Amino acid sequence: MQDDAFLVYAHMALAHTLFSLGEFVRVREHVEQGTALYDAQRHRSYAFSQGKGAGVNSLTLLAFSLAYLGYPAQARTRAQEALTLAQRVSHPPSIEYAFSSAVMVYQLRVEVAEARAHAEKALAVSREHGFGFREVLATIFFGWTLVMQGEVAEGLPQMIQAIAAYRATGAEAWRHYWLALLAEAYGKAGQRDEGLTALAEALALVDKNGERFYEAELHRLKGELLLSRSRDDHAAVAASFHAALTVARHQQAKSLELRAAMSLSRLWQQQGKRPEAYELLAPVYGWFTEGFDTPDLQQAKALLEALAG
């Protein structure tokens, strides 16, 4: 039909699906094609008919893909642009979606205070407008931020209850991601077995549903929990870290590759294999051109200096 409004929607729908599959490069391509067609004035009615504005949708998808592909500064910029646009069009579902999407970007940047502030705002919008399902998702995020800031007794039960409520709706989408956040929270609480159980369920969901955008982190978190539980099972720990590296490299997810490389480098450092650890991590860190203020890149730099010393 060559209707540009429909084409925008088609590109965004495909980009969403590709993101779930972990095909981040193609996400960026389709978002850029859709964005080139989008006109805020001509497509205003489209924004309301599709639940959230196409402009907000495209910016958040672009932020997601940039965050995973290794451009954390650009990802943060696009997430903030989505918020500005959502507030300008005064469309509550778009505003809530932009806040929740910003949480995901800040979660990947490991900026917990920013993630918490945006989760609180997403919760407020959801409660004000009766967005019950979206409130559940914002509660998972908010609970995670509480746990990461040391408020385990308050945050962990919120996460458990919200994930149960999400499951009770019959929803399956992104459940491996919610379980990964829960596993990380369990690890923070010292409940390693519970965390490993959550990861086992998440990995089974990856195979069942084909959603893979957080697959690399599932393997890496499994390795970290196994290592914290016992220092003796280095073979299983290394296998998990190698699996994380393989997935991240296949997806060209540089942010997750950096995390996996750091985890494996630390393991090798403990085993006295400092040259091998340095050779693994150095080229991954050297690839980055931005985001050097983020915790992951700061930790990678410090680890490289320790390995070179």
C-alpha positions in Angstrom: 0.0 0.0 0.0 3.0 2.3 0.6 1.2 4.0 3.4 3.9 5.6 5.4 1.9 5.5 8.7 1.5 1.7 8.3 5.1 1.4 7.3 6.2 3.1 10.5 4.2 0.7 12.5 5.5 -2.3 10.5 9.2 -1.2 11.1 8.5 -0.7 14.8 6.7 -4.1 15.2 9.5 -5.9 13.5 12.1 -4.0 15.5 10.4 -5.1 18.7 10.4 -8.7 17.6 14.1 -8.5 16.5 15.0 -7.0 19.9 13.5 -9.9 21.7 15.4 -12.2 19.4 18.6 -10.4 20.3 19.3 -9.1 16.8 20.3 -5.7 17.9 22.0 -4.5 14.7 18.8 -5.2 12.7 16.7 -3.4 15.4 18.7 -0.3 14.8 18.3 -0.6 11.0 14.5 -0.9 11.2 14.1 1.8 13.8 16.1 4.2 11.5 14.0 3.3 8.5 10.8 3.8 10.5 12.0 7.1 12.0 12.8 8.4 8.5 9.1 8.0 7.6 7.7 9.4 10.9 6.0 12.8 11.1 4.8 13.8 14.5 2.0 16.0 13.2 0.7 13.8 10.4 0.9 10.6 12.6 -0.6 12.1 15.8 -3.8 10.0 15.6 -1.6 6.9 14.9 0.1 7.5 18.2 -3.1 7.1 20.2 -4.4 4.2 18.1 -1.3 2.1 18.8 -1.2 2.7 22.5 2.1 4.7 22.5 3.5 7.2 20.2 5.5 6.0 17.2 8.1 8.7 18.0 8.5 7.5 21.6 8.5 3.9 20.5 11.2 4.4 17.9 13.4 6.4 20.3 13.1 3.8 23.1 13.9 0.9 20.7 16.9 2.8 19.4 18.0 3.4 23.0 17.7 -0.3 23.8 19.7 -1.4 20.7 22.4 1.3 21.3 22.8 0.2 25.0 23.4 -3.4 24.0 25.6 -2.6 21.0 28.0 -0.7 23.2 27.0 2.9 22.9 25.8 3.7 26.5 26.0 7.5 26.1 24.0 7.6 22.9 21.5 5.2 24.5 21.0 7.5 27.5 20.5 10.5 25.1 17.8 8.7 23.1 16.0 7.5 26.3 15.9 11.1 27.5 14.7 12.3 24.1 11.8 9.7 24.3 10.8 11.2 27.7 10.8 14.7 26.4 8.7 13.8 23.4 6.2 11.8 25.5 5.7 14.7 27.8 5.3 17.1 24.9 2.5 15.1 23.4 0.9 14.6 26.8 0.0 11.0 26.2 0.0 9.1 29.5 0.7 5.6 28.1 3.7 7.0 26.1 4.9 8.9 29.2 4.8 5.7 31.4 6.5 3.7 28.6 9.2 6.2 28.2 9.9 6.2 32.0 10.0 2.4 32.1 12.2 2.2 29.0 14.6 4.7 30.6 14.8 2.3 33.6 16.0 -0.5 31.3 18.7 1.8 29.8 19.9 2.9 33.3 19.8 -0.7 34.5 22.1 -1.8 31.7 24.4 1.2 32.5 24.4 0.1 36.2 23.2 3.5 37.3 20.9 2.3 40.0 19.9 5.7 41.4 18.8 7.0 38.0 16.9 3.7 37.4 15.1 4.0 40.7 14.1 7.6 40.1 12.6 6.7 36.7 10.9 3.5 38.1 9.2 5.6 40.8 7.9 8.0 38.1 6.7 5.0 36.0 4.9 3.7 39.0 3.3 7.1 39.7 1.9 7.4 36.2 0.6 3.8 36.2 -1.2 4.3 39.5 -2.6 7.6 38.5 -4.1 6.3 35.3 -4.9 2.7 36.3 -2.4 1.0 34.2 -2.4 -2.2 36.3 -0.2 -4.3 34.0 2.4 -1.6 33.6 2.4 -1.0 37.3 3.5 -4.7 37.8 6.4 -4.2 35.5 7.4 -0.9 37.2 7.3 -2.7 40.5 9.7 -5.3 39.3 12.1 -2.6 38.3 11.6 -0.6 41.5 12.1 -3.7 43.7 15.4 -4.4 41.8 16.7 -0.9 42.5 15.8 -1.2 46.2 17.8 -4.5 46.4 20.8 -3.1 44.5 20.9 -0.2 47.0 20.9 -2.5 49.9 17.2 -2.4 50.8 16.8 -6.2 50.4 14.1 -6.8 52.9 11.8 -4.3 51.1 12.8 -4.8 47.5 13.1 -8.6 47.2 9.5 -9.4 48.3 8.2 -6.7 45.9 10.0 -8.4 43.0 8.8 -11.8 43.9 5.2 -10.7 44.2 5.3 -8.6 41.1 6.8 -11.4 39.0 4.1 -13.8 40.3 1.4 -11.3 39.4 2.9 -10.9 35.9 2.9 -14.7 35.5 -0.7 -14.9 36.7 -1.8 -12.8 33.8 -0.6 -15.5 31.4 2.1 -13.2 30.0 5.3 -14.8 28.8 7.1 -11.9 27.0 10.4 -10.9 28.5 10.0 -13.3 31.5 13.6 -14.5 31.1 14.6 -10.8 31.7 12.5 -10.4 34.8 13.9 -13.7 36.2 17.4 -12.5 35.5 16.8 -9.4 37.6 15.3 -11.6 40.3 18.3 -13.9 40.2 20.7 -10.9 40.6 18.6 -9.7 43.5 18.8 -13.2 45.1 22.5 -13.1 44.7 22.7 -9.7 46.4 20.6 -11.2 49.3 23.0 -14.1 49.6 20.3 -16.6 48.4 22.4 -18.3 45.7 20.4 -21.4 45.3 17.2 -19.4 44.8 19.0 -17.3 42.2 20.3 -20.4 40.3 16.7 -21.8 40.3 15.4 -18.6 38.8 18.2 -18.7 36.1 17.4 -22.3 35.3 13.8 -21.3 34.6 14.9 -18.3 32.6 17.3 -20.4 30.4 14.5 -22.9 29.8 12.3 -20.0 28.7 15.0 -18.9 26.2 14.9 -22.3 24.6 11.1 -22.5 24.7 10.2 -19.0 23.5 13.2 -17.9 21.6 13.6 -14.6 23.4 17.3 -14.0 23.7 18.1 -10.3 24.4 19.3 -11.1 27.9 20.6 -14.6 27.3 24.3 -13.7 27.7 23.6 -12.2 31.1 21.7 -15.3 32.2 24.9 -17.4 31.6 27.2 -14.8 33.2 25.0 -14.5 36.3 24.9 -18.3 36.6 28.7 -18.3 36.6 28.9 -15.6 39.2 26.4 -17.3 41.5 28.1 -20.7 41.1 31.5 -19.0 41.9 30.1 -17.3 45.0 28.6 -20.5 46.2 31.7 -22.6 45.8 35.3 -21.8 44.8 35.9 -25.4 43.8 33.7 -25.8 40.6 35.8 -23.6 38.3 35.0 -25.8 35.3 31.2 -25.0 35.5 31.9 -21.4 36.3 34.2 -21.0 33.3 31.7 -22.8 31.0 29.0 -20.3 32.0 31.3 -17.3 31.3 32.4 -18.8 28.0 28.7 -19.3 27.0 28.0 -15.7 27.9 30.9 -14.6 25.7 29.7 -16.7 22.8 26.2 -15.4 22.9 27.2 -11.7 23.3 29.7 -12.0 20.4 27.1 -13.6 18.2 24.6 -10.8 19.0 27.3 -8.1 18.7 26.2 -7.0 22.1 29.4 -5.3 23.2 28.1 -4.2 26.6 27.3 -7.8 27.5 30.5 -9.0 26.0 32.4 -6.6 28.2 30.7 -8.0 31.3 31.3 -11.6 30.3 35.0 -10.8 29.5 35.4 -9.2 32.9 33.9 -12.1 34.7 36.1 -14.6 32.9 39.2 -12.4 33.3 38.6 -12.2 37.1 38.4 -16.0 37.2 41.6 -16.3 35.3 43.3 -13.7 37.5 42.4 -15.8 40.6 43.9 -18.8 38.8 47.2 -17.0 38.1 46.5 -16.6 34.4 47.0 -12.9 34.2 48.4 -12.7 30.7 45.5 -14.6 29.3 43.0 -12.5 31.3 44.6 -9.3 30.0 44.6 -10.5 26.4 40.9 -11.4 26.6 39.7 -8.1 28.2 42.0 -5.5 26.5 40.5 -5.7 23.0 36.9 -5.6 24.2 37.6 -2.6 26.4 39.6 -0.9 23.6 36.6 -1.2 21.2 34.6 1.3 23.3 34.5 5.0 22.3 32.0 6.3 24.9 30.5 5.6 28.2 33.7 5.7 30.2 31.7 7.2 33.1 29.7 4.0 33.5 30.6 1.5 36.3 31.2 -1.4 33.8 33.9 0.5 31.8 35.4 2.0 35.0 35.7 -1.5 36.5 37.1 -2.9 33.2 39.8 -0.2 33.2 40.7 -0.9 36.8 40.9 -4.6 36.1 43.2 -4.1 33.1 45.5 -2.0 35.2 45.6 -4.7 37.9 46.3 -7.4 35.3 49.1 -5.3 33.7 50.7 -4.4 37.0 
